[in-house]
Amino acid sequence: MAFEVRTVDGSRHTFDCFECAVHKMAPICEHCQIKIVGHGVEVSGRFFCCAHCARAVEGEQGAEVRDAVGARPA
């Protein structure tokens, strides 16, 4: 039951479980160093696990970032 992941640059990786894929492929938060599984946030080309971490590192631009938790479309 293996699956293949293809990246934007054309690389191919084969995994037998989601956990292994996350370990190998997931970006790391530039503030708390946790693997980012889910949407995360990007500010100035840097990846963070949440708005809190983005605000802690990115100052003015990070201050504008909001998590989507609890947000509902109008």
MOPAC internal coordinates of N, CA, C and O (Angstrom, degrees):
PM7 1SCF
backbone

  N    0.0000 0     0.00 0     0.00 0    0    0    0
  C    1.4511 1     0.00 0     0.00 0    1    0    0
  C    1.5344 1   110.62 1     0.00 0    2    1    0
  O    1.2310 1   120.21 1  -140.45 1    3    2    1
  N    1.2986 1   117.21 1    39.55 1    3    2    1
  C    1.4592 1   121.39 1   179.02 1    5    3    2
  C    1.5276 1   109.97 1   -74.03 1    6    5    3
  O    1.2310 1   121.08 1   -22.67 1    7    6    5
  N    1.3265 1   115.54 1   157.33 1    7    6    5
  C    1.4613 1   120.95 1   175.27 1    9    7    6
  C    1.5193 1   109.05 1  -136.38 1   10    9    7
  O    1.2310 1   121.30 1   -22.85 1   11   10    9
  N    1.3218 1   115.13 1   157.15 1   11   10    9
  C    1.4558 1   121.98 1  -177.13 1   13   11   10
  C    1.5158 1   109.87 1  -113.05 1   14   13   11
  O    1.2310 1   121.00 1   -40.98 1   15   14   13
  N    1.3280 1   115.69 1   139.02 1   15   14   13
  C    1.4614 1   122.43 1   174.97 1   17   15   14
  C    1.5188 1   107.29 1  -116.07 1   18   17   15
  O    1.2310 1   120.70 1   -52.74 1   19   18   17
  N    1.3334 1   116.27 1   127.26 1   19   18   17
  C    1.4638 1   121.82 1   176.74 1   21   19   18
  C    1.5203 1   108.50 1  -109.88 1   22   21   19
  O    1.2310 1   120.85 1   -49.43 1   23   22   21
  N    1.3138 1   115.99 1   130.57 1   23   22   21
  C    1.4630 1   120.43 1  -178.53 1   25   23   22
  C    1.5213 1   110.59 1   -92.71 1   26   25   23
  O    1.2310 1   120.90 1    -9.62 1   27   26   25
  N    1.3038 1   115.89 1   170.38 1   27   26   25
  C    1.4593 1   121.93 1  -179.31 1   29   27   26
  C    1.5298 1   110.85 1   -60.34 1   30   29   27
  O    1.2310 1   120.26 1   144.99 1   31   30   29
  N    1.3299 1   117.11 1   -35.01 1   31   30   29
  C    1.4724 1   119.60 1  -179.16 1   33   31   30
  C    1.5252 1   113.24 1   -81.43 1   34   33   31
  O    1.2310 1   120.18 1  -176.07 1   35   34   33
  N    1.3450 1   117.26 1     3.93 1   35   34   33
  C    1.4540 1   120.93 1   176.40 1   37   35   34
  C    1.5200 1   115.53 1    94.52 1   38   37   35
  O    1.2310 1   120.19 1   176.69 1   39   38   37
  N    1.3309 1   117.24 1    -3.31 1   39   38   37
  C    1.4656 1   120.31 1   177.81 1   41   39   38
  C    1.5250 1   109.72 1   -66.11 1   42   41   39
  O    1.2310 1   121.12 1   -31.36 1   43   42   41
  N    1.3290 1   115.47 1   148.64 1   43   42   41
  C    1.4644 1   121.14 1   177.50 1   45   43   42
  C    1.5201 1   108.56 1  -123.02 1   46   45   43
  O    1.2310 1   121.27 1   -43.65 1   47   46   45
  N    1.3275 1   115.18 1   136.35 1   47   46   45
  C    1.4584 1   121.28 1   178.23 1   49   47   46
  C    1.5251 1   107.58 1  -131.93 1   50   49   47
  O    1.2310 1   120.39 1   -43.78 1   51   50   49
  N    1.3166 1   116.87 1   136.22 1   51   50   49
  C    1.4584 1   121.46 1   178.59 1   53   51   50
  C    1.5220 1   108.81 1  -112.90 1   54   53   51
  O    1.2310 1   121.06 1   -48.32 1   55   54   53
  N    1.3274 1   115.57 1   131.68 1   55   54   53
  C    1.4576 1   121.86 1  -177.88 1   57   55   54
  C    1.5153 1   109.93 1  -130.36 1   58   57   55
  O    1.2310 1   121.15 1   -22.95 1   59   58   57
  N    1.3254 1   115.41 1   157.05 1   59   58   57
  C    1.4602 1   119.53 1   175.69 1   61   59   58
  C    1.5242 1   111.75 1  -107.97 1   62   61   59
  O    1.2310 1   120.18 1   177.11 1   63   62   61
  N    1.3383 1   117.27 1    -2.89 1   63   62   61
  C    1.4647 1   120.02 1   175.49 1   65   63   62
  C    1.5262 1   109.64 1  -156.08 1   66   65   63
  O    1.2310 1   121.60 1   -25.32 1   67   66   65
  N    1.3274 1   114.55 1   154.68 1   67   66   65
  C    1.4568 1   121.50 1  -178.79 1   69   67   66
  C    1.5312 1   111.33 1   -62.75 1   70   69   67
  O    1.2310 1   120.34 1   141.53 1   71   70   69
  N    1.3230 1   116.95 1   -38.47 1   71   70   69
  C    1.4606 1   121.19 1  -178.96 1   73   71   70
  C    1.5380 1   111.29 1   -59.12 1   74   73   71
  O    1.2310 1   120.33 1   138.05 1   75   74   73
  N    1.3294 1   116.97 1   -41.95 1   75   74   73
  C    1.4723 1   120.57 1   178.55 1   77   75   74
  C    1.5265 1   110.74 1   -65.46 1   78   77   75
  O    1.2310 1   120.49 1   140.36 1   79   78   77
  N    1.3237 1   116.66 1   -39.64 1   79   78   77
  C    1.4631 1   120.70 1   178.62 1   81   79   78
  C    1.5251 1   110.67 1   -63.04 1   82   81   79
  O    1.2310 1   120.37 1   135.86 1   83   82   81
  N    1.3176 1   116.90 1   -44.14 1   83   82   81
  C    1.4711 1   121.06 1   178.91 1   85   83   82
  C    1.5156 1   109.87 1   -62.20 1   86   85   83
  O    1.2310 1   120.26 1   134.28 1   87   86   85
  N    1.3134 1   117.12 1   -45.72 1   87   86   85
  C    1.4630 1   121.26 1  -179.07 1   89   87   86
  C    1.5294 1   111.47 1   -57.04 1   90   89   87
  O    1.2310 1   120.66 1   139.03 1   91   90   89
  N    1.3095 1   116.35 1   -40.97 1   91   90   89
  C    1.4649 1   121.95 1  -177.29 1   93   91   90
  C    1.5262 1   113.32 1   -81.94 1   94   93   91
  O    1.2310 1   119.99 1   140.99 1   95   94   93
  N    1.3484 1   117.62 1   -39.01 1   95   94   93
  C    1.4619 1   120.85 1  -165.95 1   97   95   94
  C    1.5270 1   116.22 1  -105.83 1   98   97   95
  O    1.2310 1   119.67 1   153.42 1   99   98   97
  N    1.3218 1   118.24 1   -26.58 1   99   98   97
  C    1.4623 1   120.14 1  -172.45 1  101   99   98
  C    1.5269 1   111.70 1   -66.39 1  102  101   99
  O    1.2310 1   120.65 1   -41.88 1  103  102  101
  N    1.3388 1   116.37 1   138.12 1  103  102  101
  C    1.4689 1   118.81 1   175.17 1  105  103  102
  C    1.5296 1   109.91 1   -68.72 1  106  105  103
  O    1.2310 1   120.69 1   -17.82 1  107  106  105
  N    1.3186 1   116.29 1   162.18 1  107  106  105
  C    1.4616 1   122.17 1  -178.60 1  109  107  106
  C    1.5238 1   109.01 1  -110.53 1  110  109  107
  O    1.2310 1   120.51 1   -45.23 1  111  110  109
  N    1.3275 1   116.64 1   134.77 1  111  110  109
  C    1.4676 1   121.95 1   178.23 1  113  111  110
  C    1.5265 1   109.11 1   -60.60 1  114  113  111
  O    1.2310 1   120.80 1   -48.51 1  115  114  113
  N    1.3213 1   116.07 1   131.49 1  115  114  113
  C    1.4628 1   120.12 1  -177.68 1  117  115  114
  C    1.5232 1   113.08 1   -76.87 1  118  117  115
  O    1.2310 1   120.28 1   174.10 1  119  118  117
  N    1.3284 1   117.08 1    -5.90 1  119  118  117
  C    1.4652 1   119.91 1   177.50 1  121  119  118
  C    1.5273 1   111.69 1  -103.18 1  122  121  119
  O    1.2310 1   120.05 1   123.56 1  123  122  121
  N    1.3353 1   117.51 1   -56.44 1  123  122  121
  C    1.4742 1   120.25 1  -173.52 1  125  123  122
  C    1.5288 1   113.17 1  -102.69 1  126  125  123
  O    1.2310 1   120.20 1   176.20 1  127  126  125
  N    1.3257 1   117.22 1    -3.80 1  127  126  125
  C    1.4713 1   123.37 1   175.69 1  129  127  126
  C    1.5252 1   114.90 1    68.26 1  130  129  127
  O    1.2310 1   119.40 1  -162.21 1  131  130  129
  N    1.3274 1   118.75 1    17.79 1  131  130  129
  C    1.4585 1   121.68 1   177.92 1  133  131  130
  C    1.5319 1   109.41 1   -84.68 1  134  133  131
  O    1.2310 1   120.00 1   -29.11 1  135  134  133
  N    1.3281 1   117.60 1   150.89 1  135  134  133
  C    1.4668 1   120.71 1   174.74 1  137  135  134
  C    1.5281 1   108.26 1   -68.23 1  138  137  135
  O    1.2310 1   120.39 1   -45.37 1  139  138  137
  N    1.3081 1   116.87 1   134.63 1  139  138  137
  C    1.4502 1   121.66 1  -178.51 1  141  139  138
  C    1.5273 1   108.98 1   -90.61 1  142  141  139
  O    1.2310 1   121.00 1   -71.62 1  143  142  141
  N    1.3314 1   115.70 1   108.38 1  143  142  141
  C    1.4504 1   122.45 1   177.37 1  145  143  142
  C    1.5206 1   105.84 1  -116.01 1  146  145  143
  O    1.2310 1   120.24 1   -68.68 1  147  146  145
  N    1.2924 1   117.15 1   111.32 1  147  146  145
  C    1.4610 1   120.80 1  -174.81 1  149  147  146
  C    1.5151 1   109.16 1   123.18 1  150  149  147
  O    1.2310 1   120.81 1    21.89 1  151  150  149
  N    1.3051 1   116.05 1  -158.11 1  151  150  149
  C    1.4614 1   119.39 1  -172.81 1  153  151  150
  C    1.5187 1   113.80 1   -72.73 1  154  153  151
  O    1.2310 1   118.86 1   138.05 1  155  154  153
  N    1.3232 1   119.77 1   -41.95 1  155  154  153
  C    1.4555 1   120.91 1  -176.07 1  157  155  154
  C    1.5187 1   110.77 1    58.16 1  158  157  155
  O    1.2310 1   120.27 1     6.13 1  159  158  157
  N    1.3208 1   117.08 1  -173.87 1  159  158  157
  C    1.4604 1   121.95 1   175.27 1  161  159  158
  C    1.5211 1   108.89 1  -139.06 1  162  161  159
  O    1.2310 1   121.33 1   -28.96 1  163  162  161
  N    1.3200 1   115.07 1   151.04 1  163  162  161
  C    1.4609 1   121.14 1   178.97 1  165  163  162
  C    1.5219 1   108.28 1  -122.79 1  166  165  163
  O    1.2310 1   120.75 1   -50.10 1  167  166  165
  N    1.3258 1   116.17 1   129.90 1  167  166  165
  C    1.4528 1   122.01 1   177.08 1  169  167  166
  C    1.5259 1   106.95 1  -133.24 1  170  169  167
  O    1.2310 1   120.60 1   -56.84 1  171  170  169
  N    1.3177 1   116.45 1   123.16 1  171  170  169
  C    1.4643 1   121.82 1   178.62 1  173  171  170
  C    1.5200 1   112.42 1    53.82 1  174  173  171
  O    1.2310 1   120.31 1  -142.53 1  175  174  173
  N    1.3346 1   117.01 1    37.47 1  175  174  173
  C    1.4539 1   120.95 1   178.17 1  177  175  174
  C    1.5161 1   114.63 1    77.66 1  178  177  175
  O    1.2310 1   120.20 1  -172.43 1  179  178  177
  N    1.3347 1   117.22 1     7.57 1  179  178  177
  C    1.4660 1   121.83 1   178.62 1  181  179  178
  C    1.5240 1   108.58 1  -110.21 1  182  181  179
  O    1.2310 1   120.27 1   -37.26 1  183  182  181
  N    1.3384 1   117.09 1   142.74 1  183  182  181
  C    1.4584 1   121.65 1  -175.18 1  185  183  182
  C    1.5236 1   111.85 1  -104.35 1  186  185  183
  O    1.2310 1   121.68 1   -41.63 1  187  186  185
  N    1.3399 1   114.40 1   138.37 1  187  186  185
  C    1.4579 1   121.80 1   179.37 1  189  187  186
  C    1.5185 1   108.99 1  -134.39 1  190  189  187
  O    1.2310 1   120.39 1   -27.05 1  191  190  189
  N    1.3289 1   116.86 1   152.95 1  191  190  189
  C    1.4647 1   120.56 1  -178.55 1  193  191  190
  C    1.5223 1   111.70 1   -75.64 1  194  193  191
  O    1.2310 1   119.61 1   155.98 1  195  194  193
  N    1.3307 1   118.36 1   -24.02 1  195  194  193
  C    1.4651 1   121.13 1  -176.66 1  197  195  194
  C    1.5270 1   110.01 1  -158.50 1  198  197  195
  O    1.2310 1   121.13 1    -9.73 1  199  198  197
  N    1.3197 1   115.45 1   170.27 1  199  198  197
  C    1.4643 1   121.05 1   179.82 1  201  199  198
  C    1.5271 1   111.43 1   -63.44 1  202  201  199
  O    1.2310 1   119.97 1   143.94 1  203  202  201
  N    1.3259 1   117.67 1   -36.06 1  203  202  201
  C    1.4629 1   121.20 1   179.45 1  205  203  202
  C    1.5280 1   110.98 1   -56.87 1  206  205  203
  O    1.2310 1   120.52 1   132.61 1  207  206  205
  N    1.3385 1   116.62 1   -47.39 1  207  206  205
  C    1.4648 1   120.50 1   179.65 1  209  207  206
  C    1.5266 1   111.32 1   -66.64 1  210  209  207
  O    1.2310 1   120.14 1   141.14 1  211  210  209
  N    1.3298 1   117.34 1   -38.86 1  211  210  209
  C    1.4660 1   120.42 1   178.16 1  213  211  210
  C    1.5182 1   110.62 1   -62.49 1  214  213  211
  O    1.2310 1   120.16 1   137.17 1  215  214  213
  N    1.3286 1   117.30 1   -42.83 1  215  214  213
  C    1.4735 1   120.84 1   179.42 1  217  215  214
  C    1.5193 1   111.30 1   -65.60 1  218  217  215
  O    1.2310 1   120.09 1   144.94 1  219  218  217
  N    1.3331 1   117.42 1   -35.06 1  219  218  217
  C    1.4582 1   121.81 1  -178.53 1  221  219  218
  C    1.5215 1   112.25 1   -66.04 1  222  221  219
  O    1.2310 1   120.42 1   150.61 1  223  222  221
  N    1.3245 1   116.80 1   -29.39 1  223  222  221
  C    1.4614 1   120.75 1  -174.17 1  225  223  222
  C    1.5288 1   112.93 1  -106.36 1  226  225  223
  O    1.2310 1   119.60 1   141.29 1  227  226  225
  N    1.3005 1   118.36 1   -38.71 1  227  226  225
  C    1.4539 1   122.00 1  -168.60 1  229  227  226
  C    1.5315 1   115.83 1   -94.37 1  230  229  227
  O    1.2310 1   119.39 1  -175.45 1  231  230  229
  N    1.3052 1   118.76 1     4.55 1  231  230  229
  C    1.4581 1   120.94 1   174.87 1  233  231  230
  C    1.5084 1   114.25 1    55.93 1  234  233  231
  O    1.2310 1   120.49 1    58.11 1  235  234  233
  N    1.3335 1   116.67 1  -121.89 1  235  234  233
  C    1.4674 1   122.13 1  -173.50 1  237  235  234
  C    1.5320 1   113.09 1   -59.84 1  238  237  235
  O    1.2310 1   119.77 1   132.00 1  239  238  237
  N    1.3306 1   118.04 1   -48.00 1  239  238  237
  C    1.4667 1   120.03 1   179.21 1  241  239  238
  C    1.5171 1   111.16 1   -67.65 1  242  241  239
  O    1.2310 1   120.14 1   142.21 1  243  242  241
  N    1.3124 1   117.35 1   -37.79 1  243  242  241
  C    1.4533 1   121.27 1   178.74 1  245  243  242
  C    1.5149 1   112.04 1   -66.75 1  246  245  243
  O    1.2310 1   120.35 1   151.43 1  247  246  245
  N    1.3180 1   116.93 1   -28.57 1  247  246  245
  C    1.4677 1   121.02 1  -179.57 1  249  247  246
  C    1.5173 1   112.01 1   -63.11 1  250  249  247
  O    1.2310 1   120.11 1   156.41 1  251  250  249
  N    1.3179 1   117.40 1   -23.59 1  251  250  249
  C    1.4560 1   121.37 1  -179.00 1  253  251  250
  C    1.5263 1   113.12 1   -85.41 1  254  253  251
  O    1.2310 1   119.53 1   169.33 1  255  254  253
  N    1.3173 1   118.51 1   -10.67 1  255  254  253
  C    1.4657 1   122.55 1  -176.33 1  257  255  254
  C    1.5261 1   109.67 1   -78.38 1  258  257  255
  O    1.2310 1   121.35 1   -42.86 1  259  258  257
  N    1.3207 1   115.02 1   137.14 1  259  258  257
  C    1.4718 1   121.67 1   177.48 1  261  259  258
  C    1.5201 1   108.58 1  -131.01 1  262  261  259
  O    1.2310 1   120.72 1   -39.19 1  263  262  261
  N    1.3247 1   116.23 1   140.81 1  263  262  261
  C    1.4654 1   120.53 1   172.59 1  265  263  262
  C    1.5215 1   108.14 1   -73.29 1  266  265  263
  O    1.2310 1   120.53 1   -24.54 1  267  266  265
  N    1.3158 1   116.59 1   155.46 1  267  266  265
  C    1.4514 1   121.80 1  -178.70 1  269  267  266
  C    1.5248 1   112.88 1   -90.37 1  270  269  267
  O    1.2310 1   119.83 1   179.12 1  271  270  269
  N    1.3163 1   117.92 1    -0.88 1  271  270  269
  C    1.4519 1   120.64 1  -177.83 1  273  271  270
  C    1.5200 1   110.22 1   -60.66 1  274  273  271
  O    1.2310 1   120.79 1   -53.42 1  275  274  273
  N    1.3029 1   116.09 1   126.58 1  275  274  273
  C    1.4592 1   120.96 1   178.97 1  277  275  274
  C    1.5117 1   114.25 1    83.72 1  278  277  275
  O    1.2310 1   120.01 1   170.17 1  279  278  277
  N    1.3194 1   117.59 1    -9.83 1  279  278  277
  C    1.4712 1   120.81 1  -179.57 1  281  279  278
  C    1.5222 1   108.94 1   -77.43 1  282  281  279
  O    1.2310 1   121.32 1   -42.74 1  283  282  281
  N    1.2959 1   115.08 1   137.26 1  283  282  281
  C    1.4548 1   120.42 1   178.02 1  285  283  282
  C    1.5248 1   108.59 1  -129.52 1  286  285  283
  O    1.2310 1   120.49 1   -40.08 1  287  286  285
  N    1.3436 1   116.67 1   139.92 1  287  286  285
  C    1.4572 1   118.77 1   178.75 1  289  287  286
  C    1.5358 1   110.48 1   -63.49 1  290  289  287
  O    1.2310 1   120.96 1   -32.38 1  291  290  289
  N    1.3027 1   115.76 1   147.62 1  291  290  289
  C    1.4780 1   120.93 1  -179.60 1  293  291  290
  C    1.5037 1   111.80 1   -75.18 1  294  293  291
  O    1.2310 1   120.10 1   180.00 1  295  294  293

